[in-house]
Amino acid sequence: MEVEIKAIPFVSNIVLPKRNTNCDFCMVPRLEGTVHCTTCEVCIEGHDHHCMFFGKCIGKGNIICFWGTISGVLVVFFVFAVIFGTQLS
């Protein structure tokens, strides 16, 4: 028994409905990829998370500074652990 496979033609002129470009919470125009943070009550482009230690949202504009700060803190902890760890023994 042979099964005939039919190809579905590619349709390139499909127009998706326009997405609402205003934030549902603060009613300001927003770009694609922008998320509203309910803690800060603002829209953040490239929203990653709301950081409770910094008290602000981490997004496209400050993600590099965030990871730089986290890396710096880890290096300082490691250096202090090595310095004070060798003095204790």
N, C-alpha and C positions, 0 to 999 in steps of 0.2 A: 504494500500500500504506500503510495507516494503522496506526500503532503506538499501542496503548493504554497510557497511563502510569497505574500504580496508586500511590496514596499509601500510604506506610507509616505506620500509626497511631503517634502519640507515646505512649510508655509512661512515665508519671511515677512509677510506684511501683517502679522498679528499685532494689534495695538492693545496693550494692557491698559486698564482704566487708570487714570491719574490718581496717585496717592494723595491723601490730604497733606498739604505742605505746612500746615500749622500744628503746633503742639496741642494736644488735647487738654493739657493742664494749664499752661501759661499763655496759650493762644498767640505765640510769636511764630513767625515763619522759621522753619528749620530746614537744614540741609539733610540729604540722605545720609544715614549713618549716625544721626544725632539721636541721643536718648535722653529722656527727662529723668533727672534724679529727684526722687521724692524727699530725700533728706535735705538737699541743698535748695530744692525748688527752682532749679535752672536746667536748661538743656545743655548737654555736653557732647561735643563732636568726638566721635571715637571713644565713647565711654567704656572704660575698663571696669572700674569699681569705685565705690565711695570708701575712702580710707579714713577709719576712725582715729588713727594716730595723727594724721595731718589735718583732719577736719575739713577735707575738701574732696572733690571728685578727681579721680585720675583718668585722664583721657589723652587725646591726641596731642594737646599742647604741653603736657607736663609728664608724660610717661617716661621719657629719658631721664629727667631730673629725679623722678621717683625711684627708678632702678639704680641710679647713681647714688642716691642717699642710702638705699637699702644695702648696696654693695659696700659703701664706706663704713656703715655701722658694723657690718659683718667683719670687715678687715680690722677695725678698732677692737672689737671683741676678741678676735683671734690673736692680735698682738698682745693685748692685756692678759689673755689666757696663757700665752707662751711666756711672757715676762714674769707674771706672778706665779705661774705654775712651776717654773724652774726654781723660784726662790723658796717655795714651800717644801720642796723635797730635799 
